[in-house]
Amino acid sequence: MNKTFFMQAKKLIVLLVVLLLGNALSAQVLDTTLMRYRSNFQQEKVHIHFDKTVYNKGETVWFKAYIMAGDSLSDYSRNFYLDIYSDSGTLIKHTVHPIFESSARGSFDIPQQYREQVIHVKAYTRWMLNFDKDLLFLKDIQIAQANASSSAKKITAFASLKLFPEGGDLIAGLESNVAFLATDQSGKPVAIRGAILNGAKQLVDSFQSVHNGMGSFSINPDPQESYTCHWEDQLGNSHITELPKTKAYGLVVSAKLINGKLRYGIKRSSNSPDNFKSLHVVVSMNQQLLYKANVSMISKLSVAGEFPTDDFQTGILQLTIFDASWIPIAERIVFVNTQRHQFFPQLELETKRTIKRGKNTWVLTVPDSILSNLSVSITDANLHHDSSTNIFTQFLLSGELKGYIHQPEYYFSDKTSASDENLDLVMLTHGWRRYHWEDIAKGKLPHLAYPMDSDYVQIKGRIISGDQSSYKPGQTISLVMQAKDSSKQYFVLPITPDGSFNQRGIIFFDTAKVFYQLTGIKNMRNNVTANFQYGLPVFPYASNAKFSAQTIADTNQLKHDNFFYQSKLQNKRAMDSVVILKEVVVESKLKSPTDVLDEKYTTGLFTNKNGYAFDVMHDDRSQGQLDLFHYLQNLIPGMSMSLPMLGQNGAEEENSNNVAGLNWRDGTPDIFLNEMPSSAEIIQGLQMSDIAYVKFFRPPFMGAGGSGASGAIAVYTKKGNDMSTDRVQGLNNAILSGYSAYKEFYQPDYAFSPTKYADLRPTLYWNPYVLTDKKNKQFKIEFYNNDITQKFRIIVEGVNAAGKMARLEKLID
């Protein structure tokens, strides 16, 4: 008997050890997999700052996209995709834009003959296509139409109600909190009221919506009963909706934020199986494990726990309950707002003038020392504007949850306890499915159909004709890429034995013509033909798409604003036709040739004047110089150069091991050719007669791919009328497609170019790249008013290197 007892005890001990080891291994797998998700499989999110929210036919839409991964700036992708669809779902245009500092700029035109009221924008990176497509960025852009009422689609009105038990399920015998969301045919909220009835039509509870069609009620379901929700919408229409089916056993989870702590409760039914009696509580945010606890409910039907949240980042916290086998059985999401998500740009009005064509000078200051990347728009404040969404709402709320969230800005601007409770209703009524716990618990990683866009445009080609027998080891091909503005980039690429060549990391827009020849083999310059490939990743995108009517244009408001604005224009035109203006004499400082070149050649970050500028094109000293490096010797204080040793005839000596290089105060400056990353070797190969302008930027230079800690040199080759002859004519050539064309925002300078034509610009200022850092905390905004605006609206959005966000909106009159 004792022997039998000991044998049974031994088996039980072995079984217990196996179970404990299994749980430990499962927990370890979950921890490891979650860490791998955070390190290698963060899901990107997109927010777009548009210059305004309502457009007319034929207008240009300017935008700045920001890309984040979790709570950090994303470095996953190099290319950003934006598709424009008509209201009926037909693709209007597919665009591609380079990503810089986790952001991208772009523009597109509203078709002149567009007849619908809405244009749908879908934005994404290729990496985002590996995950839930419902979490791609979607935006409806309103188009003002003179005949809006006749062009509007006829939509049948209806209302619907969805019910969401807290934690996921209704469990027999356990009181549960049930949230609800009522919406109309467009996805907009509907106010409702109603009652819960059992099968005998007896009242169980009554309810009414408290905010944006949302509310909640409590119920302790009887497994033998069925329940229906009888409700009435704001139009007086009656509806009946069945409650979710009641499960015979399970868990009910509740959670609430109180005084900087998340307090949670777990209740189980008395007939729960054994695997529901040993539970695991896991709390995560942005795929990072924040809290984990083992909970024994062997002798308990309910437990409670809490943990502090003050040190967490702002965002959606996910509370998941696993059974003993690490299978997820209940879940609750909670929004934690620790105010750690933002930084605060400051605006000072140095000069404010709302008169016709008055010049305004404002100063934007970011007190923080780390790099900040901002975009700025200034528009007529009397035009219709929708501020219900912004960078906070997209990255922290709408971009994290499925489904339409109505006016999400309210949850960040209203600081009352009521808004916190209403935000919790959003958590209860919107599903969380960014990743699946079943896969994570098993150690399963996501299947990737689309690899990361780890590079910009590539020049890829292969020689397909010519005397390949004359190739020598190390043979190279010389390329001259000429853009539409006649600017050029030069490349010398090695040819592989199979005749192929490749240059990575190129940025150019629209199309470019590439001239090519074998390097150093003059008798073959016209006898070699190369086949070039499209240099951006190719993947399918939808030519037709279905969009839910998340936002419908407020026709009355648009008509009012459009009528008001058009009336102002008509009145202004009438006044201008009868009023004789006195002559105005404007005194201004004449621009130097260097200033003219700077305006003509530099864009964006390269307009920075923190350094030295050289007008090579008009400098007699440049004539006769062997190359640019010899020209720049002794012109930049603190700059030293290593140059190949030259013989008496000007050729490099055979025993010279020196290569062209730069050094500025013990560091190597970054080199750019026509604002593209380049090398000393390529710059040294340029003809001096091709160079128009050179700039040296003191460190740090934020246009550099690295830290820019040693500054940068930007070299510009001649373009347009500055070019004397085209020396590449006669070479074989090919046409390459690059990034989508970008239209530079036009700002008139009435100090130098007054005009008699009416100025009716609704967007007065747009700058997609305003960068600040420790040494450059201020940025000066200068713009001229149009002929009619009397009140300005400025919107500043952006991110910093720490992943924090900024939003500043002000009305100025």
Beta strands, then each sheet from edge to edge (+ up, - down):
strand 1: 44-50
strand 2: 54-55
strand 3: 60-69
strand 4: 72-73
strand 5: 79-86
strand 6: 91-98
strand 7: 103-109
strand 8: 118-124
strand 9: 137-143
strand 10: 159-165
strand 11: 170-171
strand 12: 176-184
strand 13: 192-197
strand 14: 203-208
strand 15: 214-219
strand 16: 228-233
strand 17: 238-242
strand 18: 246-247
strand 19: 251-258
strand 20: 261-268
strand 21: 278-285
strand 22: 288-296
strand 23: 302-308
strand 24: 315-322
strand 25: 328-336
strand 26: 346-351
strand 27: 359-365
strand 28: 372-380
strand 29: 457-465
strand 30: 476-483
strand 31: 488-494
strand 32: 500-506
strand 33: 511-518
strand 34: 529-533
strand 35: 611-614
strand 36: 639-642
strand 37: 661-664
strand 38: 670-673
strand 39: 676-677
strand 40: 691-697
strand 41: 712-717
strand 42: 732-737
strand 43: 763-772
strand 44: 778-784
strand 45: 792-800
strand 46: 805-812
sheet 1: 1+ 3- 4+
sheet 2: 1+ 3- 7+
sheet 3: 2+ 9+ 8- 5+ 6-
sheet 4: 10+ 12- 15+
sheet 5: 11+ 18+
sheet 6: 14+ 13- 16+ 17-
sheet 7: 19+ 20- 23+
sheet 8: 22+ 21- 24+ 25-
sheet 9: 26+ 27- 44+
sheet 10: 43+ 28- 45+ 46-
sheet 11: 32+ 29- 34+
sheet 12: 31+ 30- 33+ 42-
sheet 13: 35+ 40- 41+ 38+ 39-
sheet 14: 36+ 37-
end
